[in-house]
Amino acid sequence: MRGFTSLASRASPATRNLTEEISSQRNISGKDKSLQARSKSSIGPKPTSPDAPLRVVRVLQNQGNPLNSLKFYIWVSNIEESLVENQPVRRVLNDALFRKGPVVLSIKLLQEIRSSGCQFKEDLLCNLISSWGRLGLAKYCAEVFGQISFLGLSPSTRLYNSVIDALVKSNSLDLAYLKFQQMPADNCIPDRFTYNILIHGVCRIGIVDEALRLLKQMGSAGYSANVFTYTILIDGFCNAKRVDEAFQILETMRERSVHPSEATFRSLIHGVFRCSAPHEVCKLLLKFLGRESVLPKQACDTILYCLSKNSMPREAAEFLSKLREKGYFVDSSTFSILMACFINGLHLNETCRILDDFVKEGGKPGFSTYLALIEALYKAGMAKEGDKYLNMMVQDGLVSNVFSYNMLIDCFSQAEMTERAFRTFTEMCQRGVAPNVVTFNTLIGGHSKTGEVDKVRELLKTLLEHGLKPDIFTFSSIIDCLCRVHQMEDAFACFNEMVEWGVAPNAVTYNILIRSLCVVGDVGKSMKLLRKMKANGVDPDVFSFNALILSLCKMKKVENAEKLFDSMLKLGLTPDNYTYSAFIKILCESGRIDEAKDMFFTMEANGCTPDCYSYRLIVDSLSCSGHVDEARDLIRKCKEKGMFMDLIPSE
């Protein structure tokens, strides 16, 4: 076997040929699948080479069929058992059995193993049981375990632990308890692993009192709880919404000299956020913070991460300040998450101050952190501050390749600073950084939004001079630009030219033209384009229909709009608020209030949540038609969903 000499040197010629074939990264063929071909190996005294486990891993990974992985594993285990005790080897096998499985113990497979002279070992059965549990095959796990004597195995605590764990993972807790109760009959004594598995099972569904009973039973059996036990209990108390008791577990751990791990703190923090109201979370965490003299960095990171992801910028800023007082220094990746939250939720001046403090403490903001702040500052008209952080970003050497320049050009384009975007492009070329199609597409897209046709044409010419080929994004942006300035003939000429360049229009390209034709009132041509789109194999989306439905409703052609709406539903598309609002508006204006109400209440049934505008349309119509009580009822429902509207005055 090429590169696998320590195993191949002990194998028969037939086996050596087979292993060479495997190591050359070819799947095991049909005639090589038999274990018998590998059985006549002479296990010599030579030691296994240090890199042999890695090579076993590679062979296992290269098998498309998990049965082949299993057979190879059995063969290796009978040659050199220490190889399969290697954790990476076990992990790769388990992954193959789970992701490509299930692999079942057929009579044919068992006969093949026996006839080859290989033994079916306990370790292998544990791996198989684990995969069946992850795949939800609880009944099969129990059936195989009940017949292990036919495999030449006897019940052991390890096997019981494997099957109980598999049953817990496949949500068969009752069956897991049954196996637990059977252990003494087979002279198998439950150990700490057994109890931890069951405690995990009941904690996962929030039955913490049973977990505490098991904990007591575990202590009576002579096993003390370890950090894994307590971490599981913390998670269980949080699942049961008993947060105070989850915090109390930490005190119990201290009393018993069990040191919390990073996973312990993560379970507690995530659990608090999962089961507590936002205002309660902050009280609990502040209390927790005051109690802990030293917190692991991972715990601090987790608190800040959860606050950011739950859109709590003020609280995140307060915690960051308190954690700094305790000597905590945030790393760049966590700081990037925090900054995204601060930019969206704090005043930009305060966000800038936080970044400045981070830099003063020796922190190095990443490219995306700088860029997000710079874009927000430019969009807010704070160009001076934006330039300050842009200079800092450049000084840190973060703008040096085509990717970073493209992102910077896009930042200026999004802020409608097209001149700055072009200056950045010029600077990029002067520094010897070659632009790519994305660079030009970003520039063209920015100028297209402002309708600068001449600038777009100039950029297209430059793109071609650089030896680049326009793609779908280039053409779509140019067509959009031409449509914005109502040069529809040129837009369609560009649309037709795409084919000559070998670029197929997509739904976005069609939608630009459909929308633009509707804007200029040419609904007939827009309908033809929609049909052409379908004929050319491009699937319309909700935007393809919306422009037409809105136009037909404005023209008071409700029946035609409804036919289009039905076509949309038949294609499996979900209408959005724009679609429904167009119908509700025209039906209300036509005095067809009942139909408008039906359409309104159909929205949620079709997976579309009404927004404030939709509510306002129907409420105003109901009020004007004298249905004041119904209107008030809708206003209350709107308020319950967090959307506020003016109340209708009482008569």
Salt bridges, closest charged atoms under 4 A:
GLU21 OE2 - ARG26 NH2 2.73
ASP51 OD2 - ARG55 NH2 2.44
GLU80 OE1 - ARG10 NH1 3.00
GLU81 OE1 - LYS121 NZ 3.72
ASP95 OD1 - ARG99 NE 2.61
GLU112 OE1 - LYS71 NZ 3.44
GLU122 OE2 - ARG158 NH1 3.81
ASP123 OD1 - ARG90 NH2 2.99
ASP123 OD1 - ARG158 NH2 2.80
ASP165 OD2 - LYS169 NZ 3.09
ASP209 OD1 - ARG242 NH1 3.36
GLU210 OE2 - ARG213 NH2 2.80
ASP235 OD1 - ARG274 NH2 3.28
GLU245 OE1 - ARG242 NE 2.74
GLU251 OE2 - ARG254 NH1 3.11
GLU251 OE2 - ARG291 NE 3.80
GLU280 OE2 - HIS279 NE2 3.54
GLU292 OE2 - ARG254 NH2 2.23
ASP301 OD2 - LYS297 NZ 2.93
ASP331 OD2 - LYS297 NZ 2.76
GLU350 OE2 - ARG314 NH1 2.66
GLU350 OE2 - ARG353 NH2 3.93
ASP356 OD2 - LYS388 NZ 3.34
ASP357 OD2 - ARG353 NH1 3.32
GLU361 OE1 - ARG324 NE 3.51
GLU375 OE2 - LYS379 NZ 3.10
ASP387 OD1 - ARG420 NH1 3.18
ASP396 OD1 - LYS364 NZ 3.85
GLU427 OE2 - ARG431 NH2 3.68
GLU452 OE2 - HIS447 ND1 3.09
GLU458 OE2 - LYS455 NZ 3.77
ASP480 OD2 - ARG484 NE 2.96
ASP480 OD1 - ARG515 NH2 3.13
ASP490 OD2 - ARG457 NH2 3.73
GLU589 OE1 - LYS556 NZ 3.89
GLU589 OE2 - LYS585 NZ 2.74
ASP594 OD1 - LYS597 NZ 3.96
GLU595 OE1 - ARG592 NH2 2.90
GLU604 OE2 - LYS641 NZ 2.95
ASP620 OD1 - ARG616 NH1 2.98
ASP629 OD1 - ARG632 NH1 3.84
GLU630 OE1 - LYS597 NZ 2.80
ASP633 OD1 - ARG636 NH2 3.66
ASP633 OD2 - LYS637 NZ 3.87
